[in-house]
Amino acid sequence: MEALLRAFWGMIPVSAVALPYALIGWPLLAARRRRRLPVRYATATAGVDSAACLVAFLVLCLVTMPVGDSAESTLDLVPGADITAAFGNDGSLWQVIGNVLLLCPLGALLPMRVRRLRTLLRVALAALVASVLVEGTQYLIHDGRVTSTDDVLLNTVGATLGAALSRRGWRWLDVPPVPVVVPVVIPSPRRTICEAPTLTLRVPRSVWDKRYAAIAHPERQ
């Protein structure tokens, strides 16, 4: 435990500085999302995003922090060598546990927000690629760490384990689709225009002759 604290003592002040920023960013992000999401989903998704960003930042600081007095990186490409040595008399089991827990929180949180990672195989592949990039960066920056294939395998197992533990809660933060109300236009019944009745007025010829005679021939009156 003392060796572990000596190796990673620098993470204590880094965590103390990064944690308040995450706690402040959580309600701010939730308040922004409440404009278009219900309060429950806005708060929950903002919390998960803040936690994932915090964990990713701490992992980045952890893997790039120099260890020991040596400025050279060691390359170990024999699978299983570090794990076997860790279970030996002079080995450190904390190293194995730390590599398993390194990407476990991200493996549990990311599938809740990224739907394309909602299978254990995809989480394992993403963790494998991320771990290879991390180990390659450690070797290139020469921070005194050991670049090992066992670290890649342990990180992948840890991320897959975190995804398996949170598998039942992957869909808890999915926002339910808002039903779209389509107005139904009911056609009005066709109106039948009533035709005006045609009245046939039959004027007696005697009356017509008298009126016509009065108009055409006033002298006949």
Order of alpha helices (4+ residues) and beta strands (2+ residues): alpha-alpha-alpha-beta-alpha-alpha-alpha-alpha-beta-alpha-alpha
